[in-house]
Amino acid sequence: MIFCLSTPVTTAVRDATRAIPVVFVQVTEPVGARLVQSWAKPSGNLTGFTNFEPSMSGKWLELLKTLTPSITRVAYLFNPNTTPALYEETVKAAAPLLSLSSSSAAFQAVSEIEPTVQRFASEPNGGLLVLPDISTTINRNQIIAAAARYRIPALYTFRFFAIEGGLMSYGIDVADVFQQAATYADRILRGTPPADLPVQGPRKLELVINLKTAKTLGLTVPPTLLARADEVIE
């Protein structure tokens, strides 16, 4: 059996074998990526767990707007080579509903991250949405540092961003997803075909707020938002 993480890695594994059972985690839209035929009936040698629903983009923007009501612009930071187009589409659709204009903040090399954030920060009333992707994850130190340097309120999609100094995160409980994946691995190793195990979406989401970072940016976190947080970092 093969266990793999992220859409690009899972796609490469799919292309390498159609026989060895595969369990994936943190994949976006597996049907659109042609990893499985359907969520209920994967039909091939792959099954696993997705990371976010398309509607999450609206929730991310809502949380960012709640924490920083003054923002009128939002840039979504991503690597177009590794981030599914679905995220960009849903952010563009959700932003006007919150009276926000949206713009792309794309990067392909780590050296492009700081200049990209700096350009966006040159105008006022902006907020940054860091999309979930393997590129933003492995370059999170540079992203968090750039957001701090140019004083841009940013929302991230994994808890470890907030733990490491990011302002706020809202997304899946990664440990919970890996525990679910372990049950699938156990069933497959005991003889269950992947095609008989439906793809599952996230069952647990967590909101983490870094109060220290908020104070550094001069932001006051609304009590209602603090009450909703699963974890507050002081």
C-alpha positions in Angstrom: 0.0 0.0 0.0 1.1 3.6 -0.7 0.2 6.5 1.6 0.6 10.0 0.0 0.1 13.6 0.9 -1.2 16.5 -1.4 -2.8 16.6 -4.8 0.5 16.8 -6.8 2.0 13.8 -5.1 -1.1 11.7 -5.4 -1.4 12.6 -9.1 2.2 11.4 -9.6 1.5 8.2 -7.7 -1.7 7.6 -9.8 0.3 7.9 -13.0 2.9 5.4 -11.6 0.5 2.6 -10.6 -3.0 1.5 -11.2 -2.6 -1.7 -9.1 -1.0 -0.8 -5.8 -3.7 0.4 -3.2 -3.2 4.1 -2.4 -4.6 6.2 0.5 -4.3 9.9 0.1 -4.8 12.9 2.5 -5.0 16.7 2.0 -6.2 16.4 -1.6 -8.5 19.0 -3.2 -11.4 17.9 -5.4 -10.2 14.3 -6.2 -12.9 13.9 -8.9 -11.8 17.0 -10.7 -8.2 15.9 -10.5 -9.2 12.6 -12.0 -8.0 10.6 -9.0 -11.3 8.9 -8.4 -14.5 8.4 -10.3 -16.7 9.6 -7.5 -16.6 10.2 -3.7 -19.0 7.4 -2.9 -17.4 4.9 -5.4 -13.8 5.7 -6.1 -13.7 2.7 -8.5 -9.9 2.4 -8.8 -6.9 1.8 -6.6 -7.1 5.2 -4.8 -9.2 6.5 -1.9 -8.6 8.9 1.0 -9.5 12.2 2.5 -9.9 15.7 1.1 -8.9 18.8 3.0 -11.5 21.5 2.2 -14.9 22.1 0.6 -15.2 24.8 -2.1 -17.4 26.8 0.2 -14.5 27.3 2.6 -13.3 30.3 0.6 -16.3 32.3 1.8 -15.6 31.3 5.4 -12.0 32.3 5.2 -12.9 35.7 3.8 -15.6 36.2 6.4 -13.3 35.5 9.3 -10.6 37.8 7.9 -13.3 40.6 7.4 -14.6 40.0 10.9 -11.2 40.5 12.5 -10.2 43.4 10.2 -13.5 45.2 9.2 -11.6 48.0 7.5 -10.3 45.8 4.7 -11.7 46.4 1.2 -9.2 44.3 -0.7 -8.0 40.8 -0.4 -5.1 39.1 -2.2 -4.9 35.3 -2.4 -1.4 34.0 -2.2 -0.7 30.7 -4.1 1.5 28.9 -6.5 -0.4 28.3 -9.8 1.7 25.2 -10.5 0.5 23.3 -7.5 -2.7 25.0 -6.3 -6.0 23.7 -7.8 -7.8 26.3 -9.9 -10.9 25.6 -7.8 -9.6 27.8 -4.9 -9.1 30.8 -7.1 -12.5 30.4 -8.6 -14.3 30.2 -5.3 -12.4 33.2 -3.8 -13.3 35.3 -6.8 -17.0 34.3 -6.3 -17.1 34.9 -2.5 -15.2 38.2 -2.3 -17.9 40.5 -3.7 -20.5 39.1 -1.3 -18.4 40.6 1.5 -17.7 43.9 -0.4 -14.2 42.9 -1.1 -12.2 43.1 -4.3 -9.9 40.2 -4.9 -6.6 39.9 -6.7 -4.1 37.2 -7.5 -0.8 37.1 -5.6 0.9 34.3 -7.4 4.4 33.1 -6.9 6.5 30.2 -8.3 9.8 30.7 -6.6 10.4 31.5 -2.9 12.3 34.6 -3.9 9.0 36.0 -5.3 7.0 35.8 -2.1 8.3 39.0 -0.4 8.1 41.2 -3.5 4.5 39.9 -4.1 3.4 40.7 -0.6 5.2 44.1 -0.7 3.4 45.2 -3.9 0.0 44.3 -2.4 0.9 46.1 0.8 1.7 49.3 -1.0 -2.0 50.3 -1.0 -4.1 50.5 2.2 -7.0 48.4 3.5 -5.7 45.1 2.3 -5.9 41.6 3.7 -4.1 38.4 2.7 -5.5 34.9 2.2 -2.9 32.2 2.0 -4.4 29.3 0.1 -3.8 25.7 1.2 -1.1 24.2 -1.0 2.1 22.3 -0.6 4.1 25.4 -1.8 2.6 27.8 0.8 3.1 25.1 3.5 6.8 24.5 2.8 7.5 28.3 2.4 5.4 29.3 5.4 8.3 30.9 7.3 8.9 33.4 4.4 5.1 34.1 4.1 4.6 34.7 7.8 7.7 37.0 7.9 6.6 39.0 4.9 3.0 39.5 6.3 4.6 40.7 9.5 7.1 43.0 7.8 4.5 44.7 5.7 1.9 44.7 8.4 -0.7 42.8 6.4 -3.5 40.9 8.3 -3.4 37.4 6.9 -5.6 34.3 7.3 -4.0 30.9 6.9 -5.6 27.5 6.4 -3.6 25.3 8.7 -3.0 25.6 12.5 0.8 25.4 12.3 0.8 28.8 10.5 -0.8 30.5 13.5 1.4 28.5 15.9 4.5 29.8 14.1 3.4 33.5 14.2 0.6 33.9 11.6 -2.4 36.0 12.7 -5.2 33.5 12.3 -5.9 30.1 10.8 -9.1 28.1 10.0 -8.9 24.7 8.6 -8.8 21.0 9.1 -7.4 19.2 12.2 -4.4 17.6 10.4 -3.8 15.0 13.2 -7.5 14.0 13.0 -7.2 13.4 9.2 -4.1 11.3 9.6 -5.9 9.2 12.3 -8.8 8.6 9.9 -6.3 7.7 7.2 -4.7 5.1 9.5 -8.1 3.3 9.8 -8.3 3.1 6.0 -4.7 1.8 5.8 -5.6 -0.9 8.3 -8.7 -2.0 6.4 -6.8 -2.1 3.1 -4.0 -4.2 4.6 -6.7 -6.5 5.9 -8.0 -7.0 2.4 -10.6 -4.3 1.7 -10.2 -2.9 -1.8 -9.8 0.9 -2.0 -12.8 1.1 -4.3 -15.0 0.0 -1.4 -13.9 2.8 0.8 -15.6 6.2 0.0 -13.6 9.4 -0.2 -14.3 11.5 2.9 -14.3 15.2 3.5 -13.1 17.1 6.6 -15.1 16.3 9.8 -13.3 18.6 12.2 -12.3 22.2 11.6 -10.4 24.5 14.0 -10.1 28.2 14.4 -6.8 29.4 15.9 -6.0 33.1 16.7 -2.6 34.4 17.6 -3.3 37.4 20.0 0.4 38.3 20.1 0.4 38.8 16.3 -2.9 40.7 16.5 -1.5 43.2 19.0 1.7 43.7 16.9 -0.6 44.6 14.0 -2.7 46.9 16.2 -5.8 44.8 15.9 -8.4 44.2 18.6 -9.9 40.8 18.2 -13.7 41.0 18.7 -15.0 39.0 21.7 -17.4 37.1 19.5 -14.5 35.9 17.4 -12.5 34.9 20.4 -15.5 32.9 21.7 -15.5 31.0 18.5 -11.8 30.1 18.6 -10.7 26.6 19.3 -7.3 27.9 20.4 -6.0 31.3 21.4 -2.3 31.9 21.4 -1.2 34.6 23.9 
